[in-house]
């Protein structure tokens, strides 16, 4: 196995510049993908530790759930404000005026 790798590297050393460039780009891409994969796995272990139960909802489902909850809070607040305004409008129009001393 080591001999085949050694022979490949010797052929690559003697190859033209275009071939060397292609192998350099391919090797760099493979190493970059490997490093990014390891990096993402590391951050995944930081964000959701192994012992905890993971959320099975998709991001779109959690977005719509959050949106629905926020809309409900806004709707309830607006409904209360409208109810308060209606109560003020319907309140009696009689006022007690006490003469000043």
N, C-alpha and C positions, 0 to 999 in steps of 0.2 A: 504494500500500500504506500509506504513512504517512497519507494522507488518510482511509482507512477506519479506521485505529486512532484518529486524531484525532476522527472523527465518533463512534466507539463511546464514547470517553472523555467527549465532550460529552454524549451521551445518558445515560451513566451518572451524570454530575454532576447532571443535571436529573431523574433518576429518584427514586422514593420510597425511604425508608430500608430497607424490606424487600428491595428489589432490590439496593441497594448492599451490604447485609449478605450476601446470597447470593453476590454476586460476590467479596466480600472473603474469605468462607470458601472458595470454590472456588479462588481465586488463592493463598491461603495453603496450602491442601492440595497444590496442584500444586508450588509452590515447595519445600514441606517434603519431598515425595517426591523431588524432584530433588536436594535437598541430601543426603538420606539415601542415595540411590543413589550419588552422587559419594563420599560418606564411606565407604560399604561397599567401593566399588571401590578406594579409597585403602588401606584396611586389608587388603584382599585382596592388593594388590601388596606390602604390607609382610610379610605372613605367608608367602606363597609367591611368591618372585621368579620372573620369567619364564624364566630359564635353567635352572631345576631341574625334574626330573621330578616330576609331581604324583602323589599317591596316589589311585588310582581306587576304593578301597574306600569303601563307604558307612559312615556313623558307626555304624550298628547292627552291621555286620560287624566293624569294629574293636573295638567294645565286647565282642562275643562272643569274639573272638580273645584279647583281654586277659583276659577272665573265665576262659577255658579255660586260659590259661597260668598265671594265679594259682591256679586250682583244682589244677592239676598240681603246682605248687610246694608247696602246702599238703598235698596227698595224699602226695607223696614224703616230706615232713618227718614227717608223722604215721606213715607206714609205717616209717620209720627208728626213730622213738621206740618204736613197738610191738615192733619186732624187738629193740631193745636191752632192753626190759623182759622179753621172752620169754627172751632169752639169760641174763639175771640169774636168772630163775626156774628155768631148766633147769641152771644151773651146779651143780657138786657141792656137797653140803652138809657136806663135811668141812673141818675147820679145823685147822691146826697150832697147838697151844698150847705155848708155851715158858715154862717156869717162870722167874719173876723171880729175880734174884740177890740 
